[in-house]
Amino acid sequence: MLRTLPSPSPSPEWSHPGSLTASPASLSFGTVQVGNSKPLQETVTNSGGSSVTITQAPVTGAGFSMKRHERARDFGARPECDFHATFAPQSGGSASGNVSIASNASNATLTVPFSGVSHPGSLTASPASLSFGTLQVGNSATQSETLTNSGGSSVTISQANVTGPASA
């Protein structure tokens, strides 16, 4: 991930060292359905007087990832670098994480916090219960039950169990 960001202006010997800033300062992905993903752009700028080399940018937090934007390979004299962060939740709930951008800047580690929320599928039954009343031994009765997914993501039903004294 080695990337050198030039200084925004020629750097005389008396200039101040390179310093990295992030825009935006934090990334909020909002709500993303489980199984989907949402990318956001992060721009890292060298606002100091000398070049800065980014040596690594590890990401923490379940469901978060980040990669350098394709155009970041050749910035010429541009003192900035674009990254794409992605939130791809695999389970429901609130998520947080960050990227810690390590460099030789005066602020050696620039941390950008991430946050996002995901909603798993949620099943509701209609009717809420079934009543078969009184049946003679050897007879049977049939009733229908409808399950509705009211959550934000697909649901796979892997098993359905029947309970009660005559469920065997």
C-alpha positions in Angstrom: 0.0 0.0 0.0 3.1 2.3 -0.2 2.0 5.6 -1.6 3.9 8.9 -1.5 1.9 12.1 -1.4 3.9 15.2 -2.5 3.7 18.4 -0.6 1.2 21.0 -1.8 4.0 23.4 -2.6 7.7 23.3 -3.1 9.3 22.6 0.2 12.1 24.9 1.3 14.2 23.6 4.2 12.3 25.7 6.7 8.9 24.4 5.8 6.8 22.4 8.2 6.7 18.6 7.9 4.0 16.8 6.0 0.7 16.3 7.8 -2.3 14.1 6.8 -5.9 15.0 7.0 -9.0 13.0 6.1 -12.1 14.2 4.4 -14.6 13.4 5.7 -13.2 12.9 9.2 -15.4 9.9 9.8 -17.5 7.6 7.6 -21.1 6.8 8.4 -22.6 4.2 6.1 -26.2 4.5 7.5 -28.3 1.4 7.2 -27.2 -1.4 4.9 -29.2 -4.7 4.5 -27.4 -7.9 5.5 -25.8 -9.4 2.3 -25.6 -6.0 0.5 -22.8 -3.5 0.5 -22.3 0.3 0.4 -19.1 2.1 -0.7 -18.0 5.5 0.4 -15.0 7.6 -0.7 -12.4 8.9 1.7 -9.8 11.5 0.6 -6.5 11.7 2.4 -4.6 15.0 1.9 -1.0 16.1 2.7 -1.4 19.6 4.0 2.2 19.9 5.1 5.3 21.3 3.5 7.1 18.0 2.7 6.2 14.8 1.0 4.5 12.0 3.0 4.6 8.2 2.4 1.7 6.1 3.4 3.0 2.7 4.5 -0.1 0.9 5.5 -3.8 1.3 6.1 -5.3 -1.6 8.1 -9.0 -1.7 8.6 -10.8 -3.0 11.8 -14.4 -3.9 12.3 -16.6 -6.7 11.0 -18.0 -6.0 7.5 -15.6 -3.0 6.7 -13.0 -2.9 4.0 -11.0 -0.3 2.1 -9.0 -0.1 -1.0 -7.1 2.6 -2.9 -9.1 4.2 -5.8 -7.8 3.1 -9.2 -6.9 6.7 -10.1 -4.6 6.9 -7.0 -1.8 5.2 -8.9 -0.7 8.4 -10.6 -1.4 11.7 -8.9 1.5 13.6 -10.3 1.9 16.7 -8.1 -1.5 16.2 -6.4 -1.0 16.0 -2.6 -4.0 13.7 -2.1 -5.1 10.1 -2.4 -8.6 8.7 -2.7 -9.7 5.5 -1.0 -13.0 3.6 -1.2 -14.3 2.2 2.1 -17.1 -0.5 1.9 -19.5 -1.7 4.5 -20.8 -5.3 3.7 -22.5 -6.6 6.9 -23.0 -10.3 7.3 -25.2 -10.1 10.4 -27.6 -7.6 11.9 -26.9 -4.8 14.4 -24.7 -1.8 14.9 -21.1 -2.0 13.6 -18.1 0.2 14.1 -14.5 0.1 13.0 -11.8 2.3 11.6 -8.8 2.6 9.3 -5.5 3.6 10.8 -3.4 5.2 8.0 0.3 4.9 9.0 2.9 7.2 7.4 6.0 9.3 7.9 3.9 12.4 8.4 4.1 14.6 11.6 0.9 12.8 12.6 2.3 9.3 12.0 -1.1 7.6 12.4 -4.4 9.1 11.0 -7.4 7.2 12.3 -10.8 7.5 10.5 -13.7 5.9 12.3 -16.4 3.9 10.5 -20.0 3.2 11.6 -23.0 1.4 10.1 -26.2 -0.4 10.9 -27.6 -3.5 9.4 -31.0 -5.2 9.7 -31.4 -9.0 9.3 -34.6 -10.6 8.1 -37.4 -10.9 10.7 -40.2 -13.5 10.5 -43.7 -12.9 11.8 -46.4 -15.6 11.9 -50.0 -15.1 11.0 -52.1 -16.2 12.8 -49.9 -16.0 15.9 -51.1 -19.4 17.0 -53.2 -22.3 15.7 -56.0 -24.0 17.6 -57.3 -27.4 16.3 -60.0 -27.8 18.9 -61.1 -31.3 19.9 -60.4 -34.1 17.5 -61.3 -37.8 17.8 -58.3 -40.2 17.8 -57.4 -41.2 14.3 -58.8 -38.0 12.7 -56.7 -35.1 11.5 -57.2 -31.4 10.7 -55.3 -29.0 8.5 -54.7 -25.3 9.0 -52.5 -22.8 7.2 -49.8 -20.6 8.7 -48.2 -17.7 6.8 -44.7 -16.4 7.6 -43.9 -12.9 6.5 -40.4 -11.5 6.3 -40.6 -8.0 7.7 -36.9 -7.5 8.0 -34.4 -5.9 5.6 -32.8 -9.0 4.3 -33.6 -12.5 2.9 -34.4 -15.3 5.3 -33.7 -19.0 4.8 -35.9 -21.4 6.8 -33.7 -24.4 7.6 -36.1 -26.2 9.9 -39.6 -26.1 11.3 -40.6 -27.9 14.5 -44.1 -28.7 15.8 -44.5 -28.9 19.6 -47.4 -29.8 21.9 -48.9 -33.0 23.4 -50.1 -34.5 20.1 -47.3 -33.3 17.9 -45.6 -36.7 17.5 
